Amino acid sequence: MNTKLILAILLLVGATVQSLSYAQTYPDRSIKLVVPYTPGGGTDAVARMIAEKISTDLKWTILVDNKPGGGGNIGMDYVAKAKPDGYTIGMGQTSNLAINPAAISKMPFDAVRDFIPVALVAEVPMVLVVSTTSPWKTLGDLVKSVKAKPEEYKQATAGAGTVGHIAGEMLANRAGYKVSFIPYKGASPAITDLIGGQTEFMFATPQSVLGMIAGGKLRALAITSAKRIPILPKVPTVSEEGYKGFEAVDWKVVVAPAGTPQEVIRQLNTAIQKSMRSPSLIEKLREEASAPMYGDPEEVKKYIRTEQAQWDIAVKAAGINFD
């Protein structure tokens, strides 16, 4: 047998044995789950549910670490540059893994090459909300006012490039109006200013606004999913309100730095999928209008690549550019 071929086989076997040996002891310390937004938003809420469930069931220690800013890019860049040992993972989502790469020419990381998709987590639509002090009772009211006096109104976003931001850009493009977009470092500060009157409307995750809607501080005008959601059955979809086919759904996926051992990826995938099949966690997600998602690492990879391609088309069709 060729000497070079023998050497290659030995190296491959050695690497495989080393990977399996590493996986057998994983995890032997706490795992950092980076959330690229502030505490209190939808992404943070789901991350903490998963961390708590896995910690309870498997006795792993998973610590949620919020690193907001840059529309999610700061936190995800931290994950991309972390040691690929399985002890730093990130909660990626539509905005930082699909929208930003399509709208920003110089990203701090490569959304395809710098991460290994680990596990799909959940998907959720956006809710268009206004303060209950607003005169707008329907989406039509909002569009009519903003088209008439665009300089008077501002849309809050949980960050530049978030699904809520792009949903607003898409609606403005479809409805034919212009509006100022005010980015925040997460949902919580954006909602605070919306209620305080510093901005007039916002596309937000249900998790971040349901309490305020129930408490009478926010009013829901429309949902960005294809169908109405059970938790807000009286709120129409944007499509129903005259913008047929309009849809903007946020998905969340756990990723690891490129180079993380495949056996570790499989362990993480198994642990996260198990937590996502828990009846108690599924019920919590449904209470917040989210739906759990599943798939092995290869299925997750295919899903993300498909979504990245579709959002690239949507962003460019709307003429969105953050450079």
C-alpha positions in Angstrom: 0.0 0.0 0.0 1.2 3.5 -0.8 3.0 5.1 2.2 1.2 8.4 1.8 -2.2 6.6 1.8 -1.3 4.6 4.9 -0.3 7.9 6.6 -3.5 9.5 5.6 -5.5 6.6 7.0 -3.6 6.6 10.2 -4.2 10.4 10.6 -7.9 9.9 9.9 -8.2 7.1 12.4 -6.3 9.1 15.0 -8.5 12.1 14.5 -11.7 10.0 14.8 -10.5 8.3 18.0 -9.5 11.7 19.5 -13.0 13.1 18.6 -14.8 10.1 20.1 -12.6 10.3 23.2 -13.3 14.0 23.6 -17.1 13.5 23.1 -17.1 10.8 25.8 -16.1 13.4 28.4 -18.2 16.2 27.0 -19.4 18.3 28.7 -17.1 18.4 31.8 -17.7 22.1 32.5 -20.3 24.8 31.8 -21.5 25.6 28.3 -22.0 29.2 27.3 -25.1 29.9 25.1 -24.6 33.3 23.6 -27.8 35.3 22.9 -27.0 38.3 20.6 -29.8 40.5 22.0 -30.7 42.0 25.4 -32.6 40.0 28.1 -36.3 40.0 27.9 -36.8 39.5 24.1 -38.2 36.5 22.3 -34.7 35.0 21.5 -33.6 35.4 25.1 -36.8 33.8 26.4 -36.5 30.7 24.2 -32.7 30.3 25.0 -33.4 30.4 28.7 -36.2 27.8 28.3 -33.8 25.4 26.6 -31.0 26.0 29.0 -33.2 25.4 32.0 -34.7 22.2 30.5 -31.3 20.7 29.5 -29.8 21.6 32.8 -32.7 20.0 34.7 -32.8 16.8 32.6 -29.2 16.2 31.8 -27.5 18.0 34.7 -25.4 20.0 32.2 -24.7 23.6 33.2 -25.7 26.0 30.4 -25.2 29.7 31.0 -27.0 32.2 28.9 -24.7 35.1 27.9 -26.4 38.2 26.4 -24.1 40.1 23.9 -26.4 42.6 22.1 -25.6 45.0 19.3 -25.1 45.3 15.6 -28.4 43.6 14.8 -27.1 40.5 16.4 -23.8 40.6 14.6 -21.7 41.4 17.8 -22.8 38.3 19.6 -22.6 36.0 16.6 -19.2 37.3 15.7 -18.1 36.3 19.3 -19.4 32.8 18.7 -17.7 32.6 15.3 -14.3 33.4 16.8 -14.7 31.3 19.9 -12.7 28.1 20.4 -14.5 25.3 18.6 -14.7 22.9 21.5 -18.5 22.9 22.2 -18.3 25.1 25.2 -19.4 28.3 23.3 -22.5 28.1 21.2 -24.9 30.7 19.9 -28.6 31.3 19.3 -28.6 32.3 15.7 -31.8 33.4 13.9 -33.2 34.7 10.7 -31.8 38.2 11.1 -28.1 37.5 11.8 -27.7 34.3 9.7 -29.9 35.2 6.7 -30.9 38.9 6.5 -27.7 40.7 7.6 -25.5 38.7 5.2 -27.9 39.7 2.3 -28.0 43.3 3.3 -24.5 44.0 4.5 -21.6 43.6 2.1 -18.9 43.5 4.8 -20.0 41.2 7.6 -17.7 40.5 10.6 -18.3 36.8 10.0 -19.3 34.4 7.2 -22.7 33.0 8.0 -22.1 29.9 6.0 -18.4 29.0 6.6 -18.0 30.2 10.2 -20.7 28.1 11.8 -21.9 24.6 12.1 -25.7 24.4 12.5 -26.5 22.4 15.6 -30.3 22.3 16.1 -33.4 24.0 15.0 -35.3 25.5 17.9 -38.5 27.3 17.1 -40.2 29.6 14.6 -42.5 32.6 15.4 -44.3 35.3 13.4 -44.1 39.0 14.2 -46.9 41.1 15.7 -47.5 44.7 14.5 -48.2 46.7 17.7 -48.9 50.3 18.6 -49.5 51.9 22.0 -53.1 51.8 23.2 -52.9 55.6 23.2 -52.5 55.5 19.4 -55.6 56.4 17.3 -54.8 53.5 14.9 -57.2 50.6 15.3 -56.3 48.7 12.1 -53.4 48.3 9.7 -55.3 50.3 7.2 -55.4 53.3 9.7 -51.6 53.1 10.2 -50.8 53.0 6.4 -53.2 55.9 5.7 -51.6 58.1 8.3 -48.0 57.2 7.5 -48.5 57.7 3.7 -50.1 61.1 4.4 -47.3 62.4 6.8 -44.3 60.1 6.7 -42.1 62.6 8.4 -44.2 62.4 11.6 -43.8 58.7 12.3 -41.1 56.3 13.4 -41.0 52.5 13.5 -39.0 51.0 16.4 -37.0 47.8 15.8 -35.3 45.4 18.1 -32.2 46.0 16.0 -31.1 46.8 12.5 -31.6 43.7 10.3 -34.0 41.9 12.6 -37.1 40.2 11.2 -39.2 42.9 12.7 -37.1 45.6 10.9 -37.3 43.7 7.6 -41.0 43.1 8.0 -41.4 46.9 8.3 -39.3 47.5 5.2 -41.4 44.9 3.3 -44.7 46.5 4.4 -43.5 50.0 3.5 -42.4 48.7 0.1 -45.8 47.0 -0.5 -47.9 49.8 0.8 -45.9 52.6 -0.8 -44.8 54.7 2.1 -41.6 55.8 3.7 -40.8 55.8 7.4 -37.9 56.3 9.8 -36.6 53.1 11.4 -35.2 53.5 14.9 -33.0 50.5 15.9 -32.6 49.5 19.5 -30.3 46.9 21.2 -33.1 44.5 21.8 -36.9 44.3 22.1 -37.2 45.6 25.7 -35.9 49.1 25.2 -37.7 49.4 21.9 -41.0 48.5 23.5 -40.4 50.9 26.4 -40.0 53.8 24.0 -43.0 52.7 22.0 -45.2 52.8 25.0 -43.6 56.1 26.0 -44.5 57.7 22.7 -40.9 58.1 21.3 -42.0 55.8 18.4 -45.3 55.0 16.9 -45.3 51.3 15.8 -43.2 48.2 15.8 -43.1 44.6 14.5 -42.2 42.5 17.6 -42.1 38.9 18.6 -45.2 37.7 20.5 -43.0 36.7 23.5 -41.9 40.3 24.0 -45.3 42.0 23.7 -48.1 39.6 24.8 -47.9 40.7 28.4 -48.2 44.4 27.3 -51.1 43.5 25.1 -52.9 41.7 27.9 -52.1 44.5 30.3 -53.6 47.1 28.0 -50.4 49.0 27.1 -50.1 47.8 23.5 -52.6 47.1 20.8 -52.0 44.4 18.1 -52.9 45.3 14.6 -51.7 42.4 12.5 -49.7 39.2 12.4 -47.0 38.4 9.8 -47.7 34.6 9.5 -49.7 33.1 6.7 -52.5 32.2 9.2 -53.8 33.7 12.4 -52.3 32.4 15.6 -54.4 30.8 18.4 -53.1 33.1 21.1 -54.3 36.2 19.3 -57.3 34.8 17.2 -58.9 38.1 16.6 -55.8 39.8 15.1 -55.8 39.5 11.3 -52.7 38.7 9.2 -51.1 41.3 7.1 -52.1 39.2 4.1 -55.8 39.4 5.2 -55.5 43.2 5.5 -54.8 43.6 1.8 -51.2 42.5 1.2 -51.8 39.0 -0.1 -48.9 36.6 0.4 -47.1 38.8 2.9 -45.2 36.6 5.3 -42.2 37.2 7.6 -41.4 34.5 10.2 -38.5 34.4 12.6 -36.7 31.1 13.1 -34.1 30.3 15.7 -31.2 27.8 15.5 -28.4 26.9 17.8 -25.0 27.1 16.0 -21.4 26.3 17.0 -18.1 27.6 15.7 -16.8 25.9 12.6 -14.4 23.1 13.5 -16.4 21.9 16.5 -16.1 18.1 16.7 -19.0 16.3 14.9 -19.6 14.0 17.9 -20.1 17.1 20.1 -22.5 18.5 17.5 -24.5 15.3 17.6 -24.6 15.4 21.4 -25.8 19.0 21.5 -28.4 18.2 18.7 -29.7 15.2 20.7 -29.9 17.2 23.9 -31.7 20.2 22.3 -34.1 18.1 20.3 -35.0 16.2 23.5 -35.7 19.4 25.3 -37.8 20.7 22.4 -40.0 17.6 22.6 -40.8 18.1 26.2 -44.6 18.7 26.6 -44.0 21.4 29.2 -41.6 23.3 26.9 -43.9 22.8 23.9 -46.8 24.3 25.9 -44.6 27.3 26.9 -43.7 27.9 23.3 -47.4 27.7 22.2 -48.3 30.2 24.9 -45.9 32.6 23.3 -47.1 31.8 19.7 -43.9 29.9 18.8 -43.8 26.4 17.2 -40.9 24.0 18.0 -38.7 22.8 15.2 -36.7 19.6 14.8 -34.0 17.9 12.6 -30.7 16.2 12.7 -27.5 18.2 12.0 -27.7 17.6 8.3 -31.4 18.5 8.0 -30.7 21.7 10.0 -27.9 22.6 7.6 -30.1 22.1 4.6 -32.9 24.2 6.1 -30.6 27.1 7.0 -29.1 27.1 3.5 -32.6 27.2 1.9 -33.7 30.0 4.2 -30.6 32.0 3.5 -31.2 31.8 -0.2 -34.9 32.8 0.1 -34.2 35.8 2.4 -31.4 37.0 0.1 -34.1 37.2 -2.7 -36.6 39.0 -0.4 -34.0 41.5 0.9 -32.8 42.4 -2.6 -36.3 42.6 -4.0 -37.2 45.2 -1.3 -34.0 47.1 -2.1 -32.7 46.8 1.5 -29.1 47.7 2.1 -27.4 48.5 5.4 -24.0 49.5 4.1 
